[in-house]
């Protein structure tokens, strides 16, 4: 792969490259070693309506979904986790092998480091090497797309890196805000994205990473020409909490660490799903705090198409790496499928379309009710 303009014109200093490399490893280890989850999970405030006499055949319930012309076995996505580090290569290989075997979607972590440091490319290349048929989603950040040095060939390089079926542009303003020397300049984004949209043939997905999407932003995303959403709401892993554990706080400048103060910041995932559906009917992936197949069902009843999981698969692949297997990740995928299928059966539904956007199939209580009915 030849060097991109981004690499040539915006090459980080050696210290910055080392910092990015170390950060990749820390973003894997910290969620494993510490509790960096949001304290409230609003999926607990959604209750699905039980049907006491199911009249459908459990084994005949259809979970298949068409993701941009590729059929997958169930609406499950291994959300963006990693890339750009030797450990990342091992994790991505495990995840991709399991996703290929179970025919679900696989996403990769930010490919920025792949543009800047060609020695890290194999941690991304490995995904398509071991998963030749499944949908694979690439990933590049709001900050990189907003760069005055960004060019279309940079995005093309990311697509080629993994032979991506779709590209996600991740929206991580909070993460950048609390990160040491984070990128907080996005004034060029709309102009740059319009050029990207005009010159990119594969679908483009707007992906939040834990702070959620309000209705105004959902409308902007739709109007800009994105093909789908990954709502990335609050309720799962808090990247502010991760940055707090990374201990890069400038205590000479502030009396409190912003990463601690903003740990719980964000719009809950269920609210983000509803916000997106009010603005657009394009594909919507629900990520942020989903724990079980029941949560996939809850997401779909609110209008989502797919449920995405990162923390769950980080844990399973981390154990698989120790055990030299993919069994834990395979078991987790099959468990999610069984839980989703069982949820549909207990609601007397044959397929996903009978569940999607059917608010009458659920009851919403507690703080989530207040969120959704705020005037």
N, C-alpha and C positions, 0 to 999 in steps of 0.2 A: 504494500500500500504506500502510495506517495504521500509526502507531507502535505497537509491542507494549509490553506491560507491562514486559518485560525492558529495552527501550530506555528507557522512562520512569523506572523505579524503580532501574535498575542501570546507568545511563548512565556510561560511563567519563569521566574527566577528559580535557580536550583532549590533554594529553601522552600519556595512555594510548592514546587513539585513534590518535594519530600513531605510537606505538610498534607497535601492531597492524598498521597500514598498512605501515610499513617492514618489519616482520617478514614479511609476506606476500611482499614482493619478495625479501627475503633467502632465504627458504625455496625460492624458485625458482632464484636465482643460485648459491647455495653448492653444491648438489649438482652443478651444471654445472661449476663452477670448481675444486672441491676433491674429493679422495677422502674421502667420508664414508660409505663402505660398511663393513659388518661385515667383519672379517678372515677369518672362516670361513663357508663356505657348505655346509651339511650335505646339500644335494641331491647333492653329489659322492659321498656315501657310499651312495647308492641306485643299484643296477645293475639295469636291466630285463632280463628273460630274452628272449634272441633266439630266433626261430623260423626255421630255415635255409631252409625251403621254404614261403613264404607262399602260401596257397591262396585268399585273398580278393582281390577286385578293389580296387586302391588307390583308384580314383575313386568306388567305390560305398560306401566307408566313411562311416558316418553320424556327423557331429560335432555335430548339433543338440542343443540342450538347452532344457528348459522352465523358465524363470525366473519363478516366481510368475505363471503363466498367459500369459507372453509367450515365444514361441519365438525363440531366438537361433541364429545360424548355427554357433557354436562356443562352448565353455565358457571364454570369455575376457572379462575385465573390465579396463577402464581404471580403475585404482584412484584413490582420492581424491588429487588433486594440489593444486588451487589454487582461488582465488576471492577477490574483494575488492580487486582492484588493476587498473589499466588493462592491465598486461601479462597479468594473469590472464584478463581477458576475451578477449584475442587467443589465448592458449593454450587456453582452454576452447572457443572457437569451432572451432579446428583439431581438437581431440580429438573434439568432438561431431560435426562433419561426417564425420570418418573413421569413427567408431563407427556413425553412421547408415548410411553407405555399405556397411559390412561387417557390419552387424546384430549388434553385440556390445553388452555392457553398458558404461555410462559412469557414473562416480561423480564427485561434486564435492567440493572441499575444504570445510573447516569454514565453515558459514554464519553463524557468530556475528557476524561483522562486518556481514553483511547485515541482521541485526536491529538492530545498534547504529548503523549509518551507511547510510541509504537511498541515498546517492550511489553506493554500491558494488553496488547490486542488479543492474545490467546485466551485471556480470561473471558472475552466476549465471543470470539470465534468458536469456542468449544460448544456453545449452545446449539448452533445450527449443525455442527459436526455430528452430535449425538441425537439431535431431534430434527430430522430432515423434513417431516411432514406437518407438524403442528403449527398453529399460528404463533408467531413470535413478535413481540412488541418491543421496538427500540425505545431509546430514552435520551433526551437532551433537555437541558434546563432553560428556564426563562431567562436567566442571566446570560447564557451563551447566545441564545437567539437574539437577545437585545444588544449584543456587543456591536459597536461600530465596525468591527473587523469581520463580523460573521458573513459568510458567503454560502450560496446554495450548495457548493461542493462539499462544505463541511457536513451538512445534513445528508447529502448523498453518501459521504464516507461512512456515516453512522449506519445508514441503511445497508450498504454493502458489507459492513463489518459482521452482520448477523443475518444477511438476506432477510431483512425485516418484512413482515406482512403489513405492519402499521408502525407509525412512529408516535410516541407520546412526547409532548412538550410539558415538562413538569413545572408547576407553579409553586414555588417554595419560598415565598417572600418572608414568612416568619422565620424559617430556618436560616436564611441568609442574614436576617436582621440580628439574630443572636449568635451567629457563627463568627469566629475570629476572621476579620477582614473579608466578611461576606460581600457578595455582589448585591448592591441595593440601587442600581440604576437601570430602569426599564423603559426609558422614554422612547427608545427606538423600536420597541417590540412590535407595535402594530404595523409600522412601515416594513420592517423586516419580514414579519409573518406573511403579509400580503404577497410579497415576492416569493416566499417559500410555497405558499398555497398555489400560486400560478404555475409553479415549476415542479411540483411533487405529485406523482401519480398515485402513490399509495395513500391509504387513509391516515389522517392526522387526528390525534386524540389529545385533548387538554386534560392534564392530570394534576390535581391538587395532591398534596402529600401529608395531610393531617389537619388542615385548618378549614377545609370545606369550601363550598361555593354558594354565594348568595344569588338571588334571582337576577339582579342587574348584571353580575358577571356572567351568569349562564347565558343571558341574552347577547352580551358582547361576544362571547365565545361562539355562539351559534351564528351570529351575523358575520364574524370574521371568516367563517367557512371551515371551521373544524368539523370533522366527521363524527366525533363522539366525545364523551366525557368520562373521566375517572374522577368521581366526586371527592375522594380522599378526605373524608370528614373527620372531625374530632371524635375520639372514642377508643382509638387504638394506641399505637406507639406515638409518643410525643417527641418530635425532633428537638424541641426546646429542652426537654428533659435530658435527651442524649447529649446535647451541647453543654448542659450544666455539668454532667458527669465528665465531660472532656476537660473541664477545669481550665478553660482559656479566658476566664473573666479578667477584664482590665480593672482591677480594684483601685488603681490610682485615679481613675476617672469617675467611677460611679460607686455609690455606697451599697447598691444591691446589684446582683447579677440579673440582667434582663431575662436570661434563660430560665431562671427560677420563677420570676414574676409572670412570665408568659407561658408557663408549662401547660395550663389548662385552656389556653386561648383557642377559639375556633368554633365553627358551626357544626353541630352534630351530623354524623353521616346520614341518618334518616331524614333530617331536615334538608340537607344538601340534595338528596335524591328528589324530594318534593320540589325544591327550588328549580332544579334542572328540568323536571317534567313540566313545570309551568311555562318554561321558556322554550323548550325544544322537545321533539320526539326522536331525536337521534340516539344512537346507541349510548347506554349509560352503564358503566361499571361501578358497583358499590364497593368501596374500600374504606377502611377505618373502623376497626373494632369488631368486625365480623369474627365469630368464634366457632360457629357450628353451621351445619347445613340448614338448621332452622333459621339462622340469621340470613342465609341466602334467600329462603322463602319469604322472610319478612321484607327484605330489600326488594324483591320482585313484586310483592303485593303493593309496595309504594310506587312502583314504576321502573325500577332498575331492570336491566337485562342479565347481568352477570354479577357474581360475588367474587371479590378479590381478597386474597390473604397473603400477608407478608410475614408477620411475626410467627405465625403457626408453622410456616414452611421453613423459616430460618431455624427454628428449634428442631424440627424433624431432620433437616439436612445436616445440621450441626452434629446431631447424634449419629446420623448415617456416616458422616465423615469419620467419626471415631470408630464406628463398627465396620467400615469398609463395605458398605452395602447401600442400597436405595430402598430397603424394605420399610423403614419407618415413614418415609415420604409417600411411598405407594399406599401404605395402610391409611395414612391420613387422607389422601385423596379419595380412597374408597369409602372411608368413614363419612366424609362430607357428602358423597353421592348417596349413600344409604340414608343419611339423615334428611337430605332434601327429598328423596323419593318417599320416605316414610311420612314426611310432613304433608306432601300432596295426597298421599293415601288417607291420612287421618282427616283430611279436608274433603275427601271424596272427589278429587280432581284427577283427570287423566294426563294432563300435560301442562307445560309452563304457561301457555297462552291463556289457559283458564284461570291462572293465578295473577297474571301481570296487570298491575294498575287496578286491582279490584279492592278498593279500600273497604268495601262492605265485608270482606273476608277477614278483617282484623278489627281489634279494638285498641285505641291508643289512650294511654293513661299518663298520669304523673307529669313530670317536667316536660316531657316530649309533647304532650297535649298543649301545654302552655306555649312552647316554642312555635307549634304549628298554628295556633289560634291567636297569636299576639296581634293586636290591632294597632 
